[in-house]
Amino acid sequence: MPEISRFFGIVIVMYFYDHGKPHFHAKYNDQWGVFSITELKMTEGELPRRVISLVLEWAFEHREELLHNWELVQQGKPTKKIAPLV
């Protein structure tokens, strides 16, 4: 489970050989959410609204990098770190 980024207590990860459309996982405390990269929306899980907004803001800024990392994890290759939201 490569960690892609971390900001404001939110951890962004992708899983090797994950199925489905391009997506990433966001963890915050004991909650989690799955976010579509192409649609930029949360598709599963439960997170506070503020966390969802921060994750989507970050994802919008880094969509191309997220898609590149998705391709890497599909091949079992190491991901690239993505700058946090500041």
Buried (B, 14 or more C-beta within 10 A) or exposed (E): EBEBBBBEEBBBBBEBEBEEEBBBBBBBEEEBBBBBBEEBEBEEBEBEEEBBEBBBEBBEEBBEBBEEBBEBBBEEEEBEBBEBBE
